[in-house]
Amino acid sequence: MPPVPFYSAIIRSDTARIVIKLGSNFTTVPGPGIRVIAFASQFYQNGSPNHGSFQQYTLAQSEAVIPLPDGLSFEEGAVFLFVVLTALTAWITIGISLDTKYTPADKQAVLIWGASSSLGTFAVQSAKTLGFTVYATASPKHHDLVKKIGANAVFDDRASVVVSQIVSDVKEDGVNRNTALCVVDGAF
């Protein structure tokens, strides 16, 4: 990360707000009064204290601002960018292209540990879009949610036999589970 030339620094970059004013170079962003999600990082603006979230007013580049869908709250919108960028970066980091389209015949599976977190839910959905058979872990109260968003099988991540249950199901299903995403600290 680049050095921070100004203190106190606002090191967060994800925000969801209402547009107050547009700069002269903004041509594709909705005008004042519109709810938006923005990536407002001071690290890409030479440490400018006017950029960065967690302040009353913040500046953001036009290409880093999109309308906030009506179905999302400001809180959900503020988390959305971090979740999407992290999950998609994880796929790329482990060598899986985002245009991957596995079919059931490819028998490719993935294990997502911590699937009911905000990051985990996007990881499940993106895994399904990539064509994986999705095995996931979550606490039992979240199993229905994780299945609803695309997991083929969900396991209690606190069960003492969780690993053997997953291994057994993967073998029984005859898929290749060579990929795992861990979205909670200390999962393995």
Buried (B, 14 or more C-beta within 10 A) or exposed (E): EEEBEEEEEBEBBBBBBEBEEBEEEBEEBBEEEBBBBBBBBBBBBEBBBBBBBEEEEBBBBEEBBBEBEEEBEBEBBBBBBBBBBBBBEBBEEEEBEEEBEBEEEBBBBBBBBBBBBBBBBBBBBBBBEBBBBBBBBBEEEBBEBBBEBBBBBBBBBEEEEBEEBBEEBBEEBEBEBEBBBBBBEEBE
